[in-house]
Amino acid sequence: MRRRPLIVGNWKMHKTIAETRALLRELRAAPLPPGVEVVVAPPFTALPAAREELREGTIELGAQTMHQANHGPYTGEISPVMLHELGVRWVILGHSERRAYFSETDDAVAHKVRAALAHGITPIVAVGETATEHEEHATLTRVTLQARAAFAGLAPEDVGRCVVAYEPIWAIGSGLVEEPAGANAVIGSIRAAVEGLEQTRMLYGGSMKGENAAALLAQPEIDGGLIGGASLQAASFLAIVEAARARAQTP
Ligand code: PGA
């Protein structure tokens, strides 16, 4: 079965409501290549406005994190019930910034994956190695551990409903990008490490731009991208979406 290319914009802590509306209007005005699925993940405060802007058209709405409980005494957190009510159908889980700055553990990611699936929200599970792990050739150990932990105990058909993003931490926001063949090999190893990932969309993330997207998306294992910096402007995001056109047309 062919896997549909998927490009996800992770806006991180950028964009006010007004800025969100402006960017989404620009994105909506552009003709998107057929067969490429496009998701944007604005900050929580901009989700209702984003939903309004995206009511027409095919761009879908994602969130950047969530809590695993439906409700409860968790000050500052947002639940899958709340996200679903806003039309959010995708959620990024275990992003390296969440893991590094907000103590998100493998165990929490596993709970969140189950909670998202239970509410009809597709988890985009981010895994990746640090610069030190990369230098010490510990990449495969790190990312397969993270992937196995995120999907532990989940039925293969449920694993198949998720998305995985391989994001080398040293490549995020740095302008450094993993070699396409290297990223392909790591993603292939992640796919092989967990039953059910054979048909799962696997994304690359980390300084993906219009200039390097085509080479990454030409790799057999790389089904799309998780885009940070380049998703904040319409032109740079659309260049990556456009680079996925060829993949969507490959039989
Ligand atoms: P970047 O971020 O594209 O700015 O490197 C990617 C990410 O953190 O998801």
Residues whose N, C-alpha, C, O or C-beta is under 5 A from the ligand:
A	BS01	PGA	N10 A171 I172 G173 S174 G205 G206 S207 M208 L226 I227 G228 G229 A230
